Amino acid sequence: MPCSPRLPSVGELASEIGVSERQLLRAFDQVVGMSPKQFVRVARLQRALAASRAAPRAPWGAITKRAGYFDQAHLNVDFRAMTGETPSALVVPSRSAATPAHHEAR
């Protein structure tokens, strides 16, 4: 699983496109409806969910790095803040569907 590329800071991006940080923040909020920081948090969470569904048996540590989180604690904080659930609780149905079912003894 490759690590996600580093995103530019607001200052770097503003400089690259030739506007002030304040102008960039204002325009981003008007167009996207949230700050760049909030947008990155949502995008990381979506990447973590997609990675979990694409590789249901992958350990959360690998998913954490692939999604662009610093560590699993940050992933857990974002999951709880944005969904009210832990990562495992939120994706258990799709992750457990990939796990072979145990047959009852007869």
C-alpha positions in Angstrom: 0.0 0.0 0.0 1.7 3.2 -1.1 1.5 6.2 1.2 -0.5 9.2 0.1 1.4 12.2 -1.3 1.9 15.2 1.0 -0.6 18.0 0.4 0.7 21.6 0.3 0.1 23.9 3.2 -2.4 26.8 2.7 0.6 29.1 2.6 2.4 27.1 -0.1 -0.7 26.8 -2.2 -1.6 30.5 -1.9 2.0 31.4 -3.0 1.9 28.9 -5.9 -1.4 30.4 -7.3 -0.4 34.0 -6.5 -3.0 35.0 -3.9 -2.8 35.7 -0.1 -3.6 33.0 2.4 -6.6 35.0 3.5 -7.9 35.2 -0.1 -7.4 31.5 -0.6 -9.2 30.7 2.7 -12.1 32.9 1.8 -12.5 31.5 -1.7 -12.1 27.9 -0.6 -14.9 28.4 2.0 -17.2 30.1 -0.5 -16.7 27.3 -3.2 -16.3 24.2 -1.0 -18.3 25.3 2.1 -15.6 24.5 4.6 -12.0 25.4 5.4 -9.1 23.6 3.7 -8.3 21.9 7.0 -11.8 20.5 7.4 -11.7 19.4 3.8 -8.5 17.5 4.3 -9.9 15.8 7.4 -13.0 14.6 5.4 -10.8 13.5 2.4 -8.5 11.5 4.7 -11.5 9.8 6.4 -12.9 8.9 3.0 -9.6 7.5 1.9 -9.4 5.4 5.1 -12.9 4.0 4.4 -12.1 3.3 0.8 -8.8 1.6 1.8 -10.6 -0.5 4.4 -13.3 -1.6 1.9 -10.7 -2.3 -0.8 -8.5 -4.5 1.5 -10.9 -5.8 4.2 -8.1 -7.8 5.9 -5.5 -5.0 6.0 -4.5 -4.0 9.5 -5.7 -0.5 10.6 -2.0 0.6 10.9 -1.5 0.1 7.2 -4.8 1.8 6.4 -3.8 4.7 8.6 -0.6 5.3 6.7 -2.3 4.8 3.3 -5.0 7.3 4.1 -2.4 10.0 5.1 -2.8 9.9 8.9 0.2 10.5 11.2 -0.8 7.6 13.4 -3.8 5.5 14.3 -4.8 7.7 17.2 -5.4 10.6 14.8 -7.5 8.3 12.6 -9.6 7.2 15.6 -10.1 10.9 16.7 -11.3 11.8 13.2 -13.6 8.8 12.9 -15.2 9.6 16.3 -15.5 13.4 15.6 -17.0 13.0 12.2 -19.1 9.8 12.6 -19.5 9.2 16.3 -18.1 5.7 15.7 -14.8 3.9 15.9 -13.3 2.8 12.6 -14.0 -0.9 13.3 -17.6 -0.2 14.4 -18.3 1.8 11.2 -16.9 -0.6 8.7 -17.5 -4.0 10.5 -20.3 -5.1 8.0 -18.1 -4.7 4.9 -14.9 -5.9 6.6 -16.5 -8.9 8.2 -18.2 -9.8 4.9 -14.8 -10.7 3.5 -14.1 -13.0 6.5 -15.2 -16.6 5.9 -18.3 -17.5 7.9 -17.8 -20.1 10.7 -20.1 -23.1 10.2 -21.9 -24.5 13.1 -21.0 -27.9 14.3 -23.6 -30.5 13.7 
